[in-house]
Amino acid sequence: MSCYGQSLPGLHAAHPALAANRRRPWTPPMPHADFVHLCAHSAYSLSDGAIKADKLPALAREAGMPAVAITDTSNLFGALEFSQGCTAKGC
């Protein structure tokens, strides 16, 4: 099926994996949350944030958020610490 609900001829016949996925019921990708921080600045955003990048996943989990993102200004220095913090907390 395309995103408009029209079937594409031969698509599922040519790709058996797609046909198998088509039979599974749809499940939401993550639990519902009333609010999720998708624009959080870590201490690496010198004038915008103060939180350490590795502490952010733990705080998001405590607040019941299923997702969180860091969007530091002009750099990606906190990306590795953020990723390691997510892994440590089972995110």
VENJO-V662277 format. One record per pair of residues at least 12 apart in sequence whose C-alpha atoms are under 8 Angstrom apart, sorted by the first residue. I is the first residue (numbers start at 1). J is the second residue. Records with the same first field share a line. If there is no record, write none. Layout:
# VENJO-V662277
I = J / J
This chain:
# VENJO-V662277
30 = 66
31 = 66
32 = 66
33 = 64 / 65 / 66
35 = 65
36 = 65 / 66 / 67 / 68
37 = 67 / 68 / 69
38 = 67 / 68 / 69 / 70 / 71
39 = 69 / 70 / 71
40 = 68 / 69 / 70 / 71 / 72
41 = 70 / 71 / 72 / 73
42 = 70 / 71 / 72 / 78
44 = 72 / 73 / 75 / 77 / 78
45 = 72 / 73 / 74 / 75
48 = 73
53 = 70 / 78 / 79 / 81 / 82 / 85
54 = 81 / 82 / 83 / 84 / 85 / 86
55 = 82 / 85
56 = 68 / 82 / 85
57 = 82 / 85 / 86 / 89 / 91
58 = 85 / 86 / 89
70 = 82
